[in-house]
């Protein structure tokens, strides 16, 4: 049973790491940003309510966000633990999560803070804008999201630090490296990580010698 939070500025790589930590700990990764984007994409009632906030790089109101998370944490897969990516982001959301956990007698295991400098995250987000065309990845909106993060979310780091929960990890470097750092930091706190989940540095395809590809003859080769 593992309950983790992932905090960091936009562009720190939370989503990428959340996926990996979710398989490492076998808990669902719950991203409020993904839930909102899914709803916007599918024109649901929730999507219509949140679209303008997201496009402007503003936070979705706490009442709405809290209700979504409360509902999501009651789904059966979250009873075995969870990794929350991008929640809580405000003091009010911290209080709501506290209430939700207390109601079940549960507690957080750790809060992973991914740090990355502003220039780097802006560069990453602009690259993502070019690749994926996310509506909130324009230069102006990125700047606004960063300032909202500084103002509303970075104070939460002190809140969780005073509870002794924060592990801080450098978000710069290769994805595997960052995952390795997070797993090492969590292991250092006594969390057990299944051995098989430790990321294996992938071998670049170009370095695999061509002769190592098994050669089969005739139909078998052409059928594969
Ligand atoms: P990023 O961390 O890169 O900004 P996310 O996908 O986590 O991206 O969030 C995208 C947007 O979704 C936010 O800018 C905000 O509008 C909304 N959002 C996500 N999580 C929250 C939250 N916990 N509270 C309020 N708004 C949120």
Boltz pocket constraint, residues with backbone or C-beta under 6 A from the ligand:
constraints:
  - pocket:
      binder: B
      contacts: [[A, 8], [A, 9], [A, 10], [A, 11], [A, 14], [A, 32], [A, 33], [A, 34], [A, 36], [A, 50], [A, 53], [A, 54], [A, 55], [A, 57], [A, 58], [A, 59], [A, 60], [A, 61], [A, 65], [A, 85], [A, 86], [A, 87], [A, 88], [A, 89], [A, 90], [A, 93], [A, 136], [A, 145]]
      max_distance: 6.0
